[in-house]
């Protein structure tokens, strides 16, 4: 298994997972996409635990697309754990959810989400949103430099 992933897509809806993956690959925005079907699998992947204990933990995804309504561990808890760990807190996390609840929006940003997007119901709009999110976070946005890289380059 390739240990370097551009995107971790955390989504329990098979249809949304397949569509988002298709768009990201079609637009050539991601070489490697790992999909997690629930919050527990996402956390195991990010922190190299459980079935992912053999994965190299220095190869973090460049972007996490996170649904909130997930089985096992909900998206808010996944976000809380990722953003509270110094090893993973700089990974951009974009919440992509169908939730219209204001408390989810407030909690998401309070816990460190980098963006909060309500998933469009319309197929074409959903495709366009995924494309724009990928373009911004993987092409346009300047990612932070890791502490190890900064130390090695004398920054």
N, C-alpha and C positions, 0 to 999 in steps of 0.2 A: 504494500500500500504506500503510495506517495505520502510523505509526511508534511509537505508544504501545501497549504490550501489558501486560496485567495479569499474564499467566502465560506462561512458557516451559515447555512440556512436552517433555521429552527422553525419548523412548521408541521402541524399535525394533519392538515388537509392535504391529501395526496394530490388533488387537482391543483391547488395553489403551489405546492412544491414543484410539481412537474412543469407548470407554466413558468414560474420564476426561473427555474433552472434552464429551460429552453430559451427564454429571452436572453439571459446572461451569456449563454454559450453562443447563440445566434449573433449577438452583437459583439462577440469576442471580448467581453468584459472580464471574464474569469477563465483561467486555465483549469483550476481545480475547485470544485464545489463539494463540500461535504454537507449532507442533509441529515439533520436529527429530527426524529418524529415526536420527541417529547423533551421536557426540560432536563430530566435525569441524564438522557443520552447526550444532550448538549454539554452539560457540566462535566460528564465523564470525558468527553472529547477534549474540551478546553483544558481541563486540569490533568489529563493523562491518567485517569483512574479507571477502575473496572475493566471493561473489555478493551480500553485504549491505553492500558498501562505500559504497553510496549512502544507507544507513539513517542516521538521526540517532542518534548514540551517547549523547546526553544523555537519551534516552527509554529507560530501563532497565526490564525487567520488575519487577513488584512481588514476584514469587515464581517460583522455578524448582523444578519437580518433575523429579527426575533419577533415571533408571534407572542401574544400574551396568554391567550387561552390555550394552555397545553396540558396534556395528561402528566401525571406523576409529580412534576415540579412545575409550577406556573412560571410564566415569563418574567413577572416582577421579581420573583426569587432568583431566577437565573441572572437577571440584570444586577440584582443586589450583590450576588456572589462574584460576578465578573468585575464589577466596578469597585469592589472593596478589596480586591487582591492586587498588590503592587505589580505583579507580573502581567496582569491582564487588563488593568484599568484603562490603559491608553487605546485599547482596541475600539474602534468606532462601532457603536451598537445602534442600529436603526430599528426602532420598533415599527413593525408593519402588522397592523391588527385591524379586525373589523369592529373592535370595541369603540363605542361612542360615549363611554363613561368618562366624565371629566376627571374623576379621581385617578383613572388609569393614566391619563395624560399628565396630571400633576405628579403622581408617584413616579412615573417614568423619568421625567426630567429631574425630579428631586434626587433620584438614585443615580443619575449620570448618563441617561440616554443622550445620544448625540442628535437624534432626530426622532420624530413621532409622525408616522404616516398612517392615515386611515385607508385601508385597502378599498379601492373602488370595486363595486360590484360588476360593472361593465368590463367585459373581457378585454377590449381594446385599451380602455383606460388603465386597467391593471398592467397590461404589457408595457405601456408607456411609462407608468410610474416606476416599475422595476428597472426599465432601461435608464431612466433619468437618475435613479438612486445609484445604480452601478456606475454610470458615467461620472457622477459627482464624486463619490467616495473612492473609486478606484483609479480615476484618471485625473480629475481636476483638483481634488483635495490634496494638500501637502500633508503626508502622514508624519507623526512625531518620530523622532530618531530615538532608538532604544538607548538606554544608559550605557550598555556595553559598547554599542557602535560609537557613541559620542566619546567615550573614554579612549577607544582605539584610534579615533581620528584626531584626538587632542582637543576636542571642543569643550 
